[in-house]
Amino acid sequence: MARPGSGMLVPSNGLGYPPQNLARVVVWEWLNEHGRWRPYTAAVCHHIENVLKGDARGSVVLGQVDAQLSPYIIDLQSMHQFRQDTGKTRANFLLAGADA
């Protein structure tokens, strides 16, 4: 699911399509308290994608890949991040089609 208003980031090689040597990546983001979308690190995005491959309706424990994110869990069905110690939830989206 791409966030509203987002588009694909595709660098052009002058031929109208992306260069062959670029790897496709997925970028996951969360909505901060100032209403701005902030990307997760590449390692966290990779972890989310791996969990999705196994169970698209499950949850992702972010502390398994980044100790600073240990209070956070993403519910993949609702696409919300939940902070266990405060009970606060935030929206999450994925930016599909970014090139590395």
N, CA, C and O atoms as a GROMACS GRO file, in nm:
protein
  400
    1MET      N    1   0.086  -0.116   0.000
    1MET     CA    2   0.000   0.000   0.000
    1MET      C    3   0.090   0.122   0.000
    1MET      O    4   0.174   0.136   0.089
    2ALA      N    5   0.076   0.206  -0.094
    2ALA     CA    6   0.156   0.329  -0.100
    2ALA      C    7   0.080   0.441  -0.030
    2ALA      O    8  -0.043   0.447  -0.037
    3ARG      N    9   0.153   0.527   0.036
    3ARG     CA   10   0.085   0.636   0.105
    3ARG      C   11   0.026   0.732   0.002
    3ARG      O   12   0.076   0.742  -0.109
    4PRO      N   13  -0.080   0.801   0.039
    4PRO     CA   14  -0.145   0.894  -0.053
    4PRO      C   15  -0.046   0.998  -0.105
    4PRO      O   16   0.032   1.055  -0.029
    5GLY      N   17  -0.051   1.022  -0.234
    5GLY     CA   18   0.032   1.123  -0.295
    5GLY      C   19   0.174   1.079  -0.326
    5GLY      O   20   0.252   1.156  -0.381
    6SER      N   21   0.207   0.956  -0.291
    6SER     CA   22   0.343   0.911  -0.319
    6SER      C   23   0.350   0.853  -0.459
    6SER      O   24   0.249   0.810  -0.515
    7GLY      N   25   0.468   0.853  -0.513
    7GLY     CA   26   0.486   0.795  -0.646
    7GLY      C   27   0.611   0.712  -0.649
    7GLY      O   28   0.686   0.706  -0.551
    8MET      N   29   0.633   0.649  -0.760
    8MET     CA   30   0.753   0.570  -0.774
    8MET      C   31   0.871   0.662  -0.798
    8MET      O   32   0.861   0.760  -0.871
    9LEU      N   33   0.982   0.629  -0.738
    9LEU     CA   34   1.105   0.701  -0.760
    9LEU      C   35   1.186   0.622  -0.862
    9LEU      O   36   1.244   0.519  -0.828
   10VAL      N   37   1.189   0.669  -0.983
   10VAL     CA   38   1.257   0.595  -1.089
   10VAL      C   39   1.355   0.686  -1.159
   10VAL      O   40   1.315   0.771  -1.238
   11PRO      N   41   1.485   0.671  -1.131
   11PRO     CA   42   1.581   0.752  -1.202
   11PRO      C   43   1.584   0.713  -1.350
   11PRO      O   44   1.575   0.595  -1.384
   12SER      N   45   1.595   0.810  -1.433
   12SER     CA   46   1.591   0.783  -1.577
   12SER      C   47   1.730   0.775  -1.634
   12SER      O   48   1.821   0.847  -1.592
   13ASN      N   49   1.746   0.687  -1.730
   13ASN     CA   50   1.874   0.677  -1.800
   13ASN      C   51   1.863   0.739  -1.938
   13ASN      O   52   1.948   0.716  -2.025
   14GLY      N   53   1.757   0.819  -1.959
   14GLY     CA   54   1.736   0.884  -2.087
   14GLY      C   55   1.655   0.801  -2.184
   14GLY      O   56   1.615   0.850  -2.290
   15LEU      N   57   1.629   0.676  -2.148
   15LEU     CA   58   1.553   0.587  -2.236
   15LEU      C   59   1.411   0.564  -2.187
   15LEU      O   60   1.335   0.491  -2.250
   16GLY      N   61   1.375   0.626  -2.075
   16GLY     CA   62   1.239   0.613  -2.025
   16GLY      C   63   1.217   0.496  -1.931
   16GLY      O   64   1.103   0.472  -1.891
   17TYR      N   65   1.321   0.424  -1.896
   17TYR     CA   66   1.307   0.315  -1.800
   17TYR      C   67   1.431   0.313  -1.711
   17TYR      O   68   1.536   0.365  -1.749
   18PRO      N   69   1.417   0.253  -1.590
   18PRO     CA   70   1.529   0.257  -1.497
   18PRO      C   71   1.647   0.172  -1.546
   18PRO      O   72   1.627   0.074  -1.618
   19PRO      N   73   1.768   0.209  -1.507
   19PRO     CA   74   1.884   0.128  -1.542
   19PRO      C   75   1.874  -0.013  -1.487
   19PRO      O   76   1.814  -0.034  -1.381
   20GLN      N   77   1.929  -0.109  -1.556
   20GLN     CA   78   1.919  -0.250  -1.518
   20GLN      C   79   1.995  -0.284  -1.390
   20GLN      O   80   1.960  -0.379  -1.321
   21ASN      N   81   2.098  -0.208  -1.357
   21ASN     CA   82   2.181  -0.243  -1.243
   21ASN      C   83   2.129  -0.192  -1.109
   21ASN      O   84   2.195  -0.211  -1.007
   22LEU      N   85   2.013  -0.130  -1.106
   22LEU     CA   86   1.956  -0.083  -0.981
   22LEU      C   87   1.871  -0.191  -0.916
   22LEU      O   88   1.793  -0.259  -0.983
   23ALA      N   89   1.887  -0.207  -0.786
   23ALA     CA   90   1.806  -0.304  -0.711
   23ALA      C   91   1.677  -0.237  -0.668
   23ALA      O   92   1.676  -0.120  -0.631
   24ARG      N   93   1.567  -0.312  -0.673
   24ARG     CA   94   1.438  -0.261  -0.627
   24ARG      C   95   1.428  -0.285  -0.477
   24ARG      O   96   1.460  -0.393  -0.428
   25VAL      N   97   1.385  -0.182  -0.405
   25VAL     CA   98   1.368  -0.194  -0.260
   25VAL      C   99   1.230  -0.143  -0.220
   25VAL      O  100   1.166  -0.069  -0.295
   26VAL      N  101   1.188  -0.183  -0.104
   26VAL     CA  102   1.062  -0.137  -0.048
   26VAL      C  103   1.097  -0.054   0.075
   26VAL      O  104   1.180  -0.094   0.156
   27VAL      N  105   1.033   0.062   0.088
   27VAL     CA  106   1.058   0.149   0.202
   27VAL      C  107   0.930   0.160   0.284
   27VAL      O  108   0.826   0.202   0.233
   28TRP      N  109   0.939   0.122   0.410
   28TRP     CA  110   0.827   0.136   0.503
   28TRP      C  111   0.845   0.264   0.582
   28TRP      O  112   0.957   0.301   0.617
   29GLU      N  113   0.734   0.332   0.610
   29GLU     CA  114   0.738   0.458   0.683
   29GLU      C  115   0.633   0.460   0.794
   29GLU      O  116   0.536   0.385   0.790
   30TRP      N  117   0.654   0.546   0.891
   30TRP     CA  118   0.558   0.567   0.999
   30TRP      C  119   0.531   0.716   1.011
   30TRP      O  120   0.617   0.799   0.979
   31LEU      N  121   0.411   0.749   1.057
   31LEU     CA  122   0.366   0.888   1.071
   31LEU      C  123   0.404   0.939   1.210
   31LEU      O  124   0.357   0.886   1.310
   32ASN      N  125   0.489   1.043   1.216
   32ASN     CA  126   0.534   1.093   1.347
   32ASN      C  127   0.432   1.190   1.407
   32ASN      O  128   0.328   1.219   1.348
   33GLU      N  129   0.464   1.239   1.527
   33GLU     CA  130   0.372   1.326   1.600
   33GLU      C  131   0.353   1.463   1.534
   33GLU      O  132   0.262   1.537   1.571
   34HIS      N  133   0.437   1.497   1.437
   34HIS     CA  134   0.427   1.624   1.365
   34HIS      C  135   0.356   1.607   1.230
   34HIS      O  136   0.351   1.700   1.150
   35GLY      N  137   0.301   1.488   1.207
   35GLY     CA  138   0.231   1.462   1.082
   35GLY      C  139   0.323   1.439   0.963
   35GLY      O  140   0.281   1.452   0.848
   36ARG      N  141   0.447   1.404   0.990
   36ARG     CA  142   0.544   1.378   0.883
   36ARG      C  143   0.573   1.229   0.874
   36ARG      O  144   0.581   1.160   0.975
   37TRP      N  145   0.590   1.182   0.752
   37TRP     CA  146   0.624   1.042   0.728
   37TRP      C  147   0.774   1.025   0.743
   37TRP      O  148   0.852   1.098   0.683
   38ARG      N  149   0.814   0.927   0.824
   38ARG     CA  150   0.954   0.899   0.851
   38ARG      C  151   0.984   0.755   0.809
   38ARG      O  152   0.910   0.664   0.846
   39PRO      N  153   1.091   0.733   0.734
   39PRO     CA  154   1.123   0.597   0.691
   39PRO      C  155   1.189   0.516   0.802
   39PRO      O  156   1.263   0.569   0.884
   40TYR      N  157   1.160   0.386   0.802
   40TYR     CA  158   1.234   0.294   0.887
   40TYR      C  159   1.370   0.270   0.821
   40TYR      O  160   1.387   0.301   0.703
   41THR      N  161   1.464   0.217   0.894
   41THR     CA  162   1.595   0.184   0.837
   41THR      C  163   1.578   0.070   0.736
   41THR      O  164   1.477   0.001   0.735
   42ALA      N  165   1.679   0.053   0.653
   42ALA     CA  166   1.677  -0.055   0.554
   42ALA      C  167   1.664  -0.191   0.621
   42ALA      O  168   1.592  -0.278   0.572
   43ALA      N  169   1.732  -0.210   0.734
   43ALA     CA  170   1.726  -0.338   0.806
   43ALA      C  171   1.584  -0.366   0.856
   43ALA      O  172   1.536  -0.479   0.847
   44VAL      N  173   1.518  -0.263   0.908
   44VAL     CA  174   1.380  -0.279   0.957
   44VAL      C  175   1.286  -0.308   0.841
   44VAL      O  176   1.199  -0.394   0.852
   45CYS      N  177   1.301  -0.237   0.730
   45CYS     CA  178   1.217  -0.260   0.612
   45CYS      C  179   1.233  -0.403   0.562
   45CYS      O  180   1.135  -0.469   0.527
   46HIS      N  181   1.357  -0.451   0.559
   46HIS     CA  182   1.384  -0.588   0.515
   46HIS      C  183   1.317  -0.688   0.609
   46HIS      O  184   1.260  -0.787   0.563
   47HIS      N  185   1.325  -0.663   0.739
   47HIS     CA  186   1.262  -0.750   0.838
   47HIS      C  187   1.110  -0.754   0.819
   47HIS      O  188   1.049  -0.861   0.823
   48ILE      N  189   1.049  -0.638   0.799
   48ILE     CA  190   0.904  -0.632   0.776
   48ILE      C  191   0.866  -0.714   0.653
   48ILE      O  192   0.771  -0.792   0.657
   49GLU      N  193   0.941  -0.698   0.545
   49GLU     CA  194   0.913  -0.773   0.422
   49GLU      C  195   0.927  -0.923   0.443
   49GLU      O  196   0.847  -1.000   0.390
   50ASN      N  197   1.027  -0.965   0.520
   50ASN     CA  198   1.044  -1.108   0.547
   50ASN      C  199   0.928  -1.165   0.627
   50ASN      O  200   0.882  -1.276   0.600
   51VAL      N  201   0.881  -1.089   0.726
   51VAL     CA  202   0.766  -1.134   0.805
   51VAL      C  203   0.642  -1.142   0.716
   51VAL      O  204   0.563  -1.236   0.728
   52LEU      N  205   0.624  -1.044   0.629
   52LEU     CA  206   0.510  -1.044   0.536
   52LEU      C  207   0.506  -1.168   0.448
   52LEU      O  208   0.398  -1.220   0.420
   53LYS      N  209   0.622  -1.214   0.406
   53LYS     CA  210   0.628  -1.334   0.321
   53LYS      C  211   0.573  -1.456   0.393
   53LYS      O  212   0.515  -1.545   0.331
   54GLY      N  213   0.592  -1.460   0.526
   54GLY     CA  214   0.545  -1.573   0.604
   54GLY      C  215   0.400  -1.563   0.647
   54GLY      O  216   0.328  -1.663   0.644
   55ASP      N  217   0.356  -1.445   0.687
   55ASP     CA  218   0.220  -1.427   0.736
   55ASP      C  219   0.177  -1.282   0.717
   55ASP      O  220   0.206  -1.196   0.800
   56ALA      N  221   0.108  -1.256   0.607
   56ALA     CA  222   0.067  -1.119   0.573
   56ALA      C  223  -0.038  -1.063   0.668
   56ALA      O  224  -0.068  -0.944   0.662
   57ARG      N  225  -0.093  -1.145   0.754
   57ARG     CA  226  -0.195  -1.097   0.849
   57ARG      C  227  -0.144  -1.095   0.992
   57ARG      O  228  -0.221  -1.069   1.084
   58GLY      N  229  -0.018  -1.121   1.010
   58GLY     CA  230   0.039  -1.128   1.144
   58GLY      C  231   0.088  -0.995   1.195
   58GLY      O  232   0.034  -0.889   1.162
   59SER      N  233   0.192  -1.002   1.276
   59SER     CA  234   0.250  -0.880   1.331
   59SER      C  235   0.402  -0.888   1.324
   59SER      O  236   0.460  -0.996   1.313
   60VAL      N  237   0.465  -0.772   1.330
   60VAL     CA  238   0.610  -0.761   1.321
   60VAL      C  239   0.661  -0.701   1.451
   60VAL      O  240   0.619  -0.592   1.490
   61VAL      N  241   0.750  -0.770   1.518
   61VAL     CA  242   0.813  -0.720   1.639
   61VAL      C  243   0.940  -0.648   1.597
   61VAL      O  244   1.039  -0.712   1.560
   62LEU      N  245   0.938  -0.516   1.601
   62LEU     CA  246   1.050  -0.437   1.550
   62LEU      C  247   1.177  -0.452   1.634
   62LEU      O  248   1.287  -0.434   1.583
   63GLY      N  249   1.162  -0.484   1.761
   63GLY     CA  250   1.278  -0.503   1.848
   63GLY      C  251   1.363  -0.623   1.811
   63GLY      O  252   1.476  -0.634   1.858
   64GLN      N  253   1.311  -0.713   1.728
   64GLN     CA  254   1.389  -0.827   1.684
   64GLN      C  255   1.503  -0.786   1.591
   64GLN      O  256   1.600  -0.860   1.575
   65VAL      N  257   1.492  -0.668   1.531
   65VAL     CA  258   1.595  -0.622   1.438
   65VAL      C  259   1.665  -0.495   1.486
   65VAL      O  260   1.777  -0.466   1.444
   66ASP      N  261   1.600  -0.418   1.572
   66ASP     CA  262   1.658  -0.293   1.623
   66ASP      C  263   1.617  -0.278   1.769
   66ASP      O  264   1.500  -0.257   1.800
   67ALA      N  265   1.714  -0.289   1.859
   67ALA     CA  266   1.685  -0.285   2.003
   67ALA      C  267   1.615  -0.156   2.046
   67ALA      O  268   1.536  -0.158   2.141
   68GLN      N  269   1.641  -0.045   1.978
   68GLN     CA  270   1.576   0.082   2.012
   68GLN      C  271   1.427   0.078   1.983
   68GLN      O  272   1.351   0.158   2.037
   69LEU      N  273   1.384  -0.014   1.898
   69LEU     CA  274   1.243  -0.024   1.861
   69LEU      C  275   1.173  -0.136   1.936
   69LEU      O  276   1.064  -0.178   1.896
   70SER      N  277   1.234  -0.185   2.044
   70SER     CA  278   1.177  -0.299   2.116
   70SER      C  279   1.034  -0.279   2.167
   70SER      O  280   0.962  -0.378   2.177
   71PRO      N  281   0.988  -0.158   2.199
   71PRO     CA  282   0.849  -0.146   2.244
   71PRO      C  283   0.747  -0.152   2.131
   71PRO      O  284   0.626  -0.156   2.157
   72TYR      N  285   0.793  -0.152   2.005
   72TYR     CA  286   0.701  -0.138   1.892
   72TYR      C  287   0.668  -0.269   1.822
   72TYR      O  288   0.754  -0.355   1.803
   73ILE      N  289   0.540  -0.281   1.785
   73ILE     CA  290   0.490  -0.393   1.706
   73ILE      C  291   0.406  -0.335   1.594
   73ILE      O  292   0.328  -0.242   1.616
   74ILE      N  293   0.420  -0.389   1.473
   74ILE     CA  294   0.335  -0.347   1.362
   74ILE      C  295   0.231  -0.455   1.338
   74ILE      O  296   0.265  -0.572   1.320
   75ASP      N  297   0.105  -0.416   1.340
   75ASP     CA  298  -0.006  -0.505   1.304
   75ASP      C  299  -0.022  -0.494   1.152
   75ASP      O  300  -0.062  -0.389   1.102
   76LEU      N  301   0.007  -0.602   1.081
   76LEU     CA  302   0.005  -0.598   0.935
   76LEU      C  303  -0.136  -0.587   0.877
   76LEU      O  304  -0.152  -0.537   0.766
   77GLN      N  305  -0.236  -0.632   0.950
   77GLN     CA  306  -0.374  -0.620   0.900
   77GLN      C  307  -0.422  -0.476   0.905
   77GLN      O  308  -0.481  -0.427   0.809
   78SER      N  309  -0.399  -0.408   1.016
   78SER     CA  310  -0.447  -0.270   1.030
   78SER      C  311  -0.347  -0.168   0.977
   78SER      O  312  -0.381  -0.051   0.959
   79MET      N  313  -0.223  -0.213   0.952
   79MET     CA  314  -0.115  -0.125   0.907
   79MET      C  315  -0.088  -0.014   1.009
   79MET      O  316  -0.068   0.102   0.972
   80HIS      N  317  -0.088  -0.052   1.136
   80HIS     CA  318  -0.058   0.042   1.243
   80HIS      C  319   0.057  -0.009   1.328
   80HIS      O  320   0.073  -0.129   1.348
   81GLN      N  321   0.137   0.084   1.376
   81GLN     CA  322   0.245   0.055   1.469
   81GLN      C  323   0.190   0.078   1.609
   81GLN      O  324   0.128   0.180   1.636
   82PHE      N  325   0.214  -0.018   1.698
   82PHE     CA  326   0.164  -0.011   1.834
   82PHE      C  327   0.283  -0.006   1.929
   82PHE      O  328   0.376  -0.086   1.919
   83ARG      N  329   0.281   0.090   2.021
   83ARG     CA  330   0.386   0.098   2.123
   83ARG      C  331   0.333   0.032   2.250
   83ARG      O  332   0.238   0.080   2.311
   84GLN      N  333   0.395  -0.079   2.288
   84GLN     CA  334   0.345  -0.161   2.398
   84GLN      C  335   0.346  -0.091   2.533
   84GLN      O  336   0.254  -0.112   2.613
   85ASP      N  337   0.445  -0.008   2.561
   85ASP     CA  338   0.453   0.053   2.694
   85ASP      C  339   0.360   0.172   2.714
   85ASP      O  340   0.329   0.207   2.828
   86THR      N  341   0.316   0.236   2.604
   86THR     CA  342   0.225   0.351   2.618
   86THR      C  343   0.086   0.324   2.561
   86THR      O  344  -0.009   0.395   2.593
   87GLY      N  345   0.075   0.222   2.476
   87GLY     CA  346  -0.053   0.193   2.412
   87GLY      C  347  -0.082   0.280   2.291
   87GLY      O  348  -0.190   0.270   2.233
   88LYS      N  349   0.011   0.366   2.253
   88LYS     CA  350  -0.009   0.458   2.140
   88LYS      C  351   0.006   0.384   2.007
   88LYS      O  352   0.091   0.297   1.991
   89THR      N  353  -0.081   0.422   1.911
   89THR     CA  354  -0.072   0.364   1.777
   89THR      C  355  -0.044   0.474   1.675
   89THR      O  356  -0.081   0.590   1.694
   90ARG      N  357   0.024   0.435   1.568
   90ARG     CA  358   0.054   0.526   1.457
   90ARG      C  359   0.031   0.451   1.327
   90ARG      O  360   0.040   0.328   1.320
   91ALA      N  361   0.001   0.529   1.223
   91ALA     CA  362  -0.019   0.470   1.091
   91ALA      C  363   0.116   0.432   1.029
   91ALA      O  364   0.218   0.496   1.055
   92ASN      N  365   0.114   0.327   0.947
   92ASN     CA  366   0.231   0.282   0.872
   92ASN      C  367   0.193   0.266   0.726
   92ASN      O  368   0.081   0.225   0.696
   93PHE      N  369   0.283   0.297   0.638
   93PHE     CA  370   0.263   0.276   0.496
   93PHE      C  371   0.391   0.227   0.434
   93PHE      O  372   0.500   0.238   0.492
   94LEU      N  373   0.375   0.173   0.316
   94LEU     CA  374   0.490   0.126   0.243
   94LEU      C  375   0.500   0.204   0.114
   94LEU      O  376   0.401   0.225   0.046
   95LEU      N  377   0.619   0.246   0.082
   95LEU     CA  378   0.647   0.314  -0.044
   95LEU      C  379   0.703   0.210  -0.138
   95LEU      O  380   0.820   0.172  -0.125
   96ALA      N  381   0.624   0.164  -0.229
   96ALA     CA  382   0.670   0.059  -0.320
   96ALA      C  383   0.744   0.120  -0.437
   96ALA      O  384   0.714   0.231  -0.482
   97GLY      N  385   0.840   0.047  -0.486
   97GLY     CA  386   0.905   0.084  -0.610
   97GLY      C  387   1.021   0.180  -0.599
   97GLY      O  388   1.061   0.238  -0.700
   98ALA      N  389   1.076   0.197  -0.482
   98ALA     CA  390   1.194   0.282  -0.472
   98ALA      C  391   1.314   0.207  -0.528
   98ALA      O  392   1.324   0.085  -0.512
   99ASP      N  393   1.402   0.278  -0.592
   99ASP     CA  394   1.523   0.216  -0.647
   99ASP      C  395   1.642   0.248  -0.558
   99ASP      O  396   1.653   0.357  -0.503
  100ALA      N  397   1.730   0.150  -0.546
  100ALA     CA  398   1.850   0.170  -0.464
  100ALA      C  399   1.968   0.201  -0.553
  100ALA      O  400   2.079   0.221  -0.504
   0.00000   0.00000   0.00000
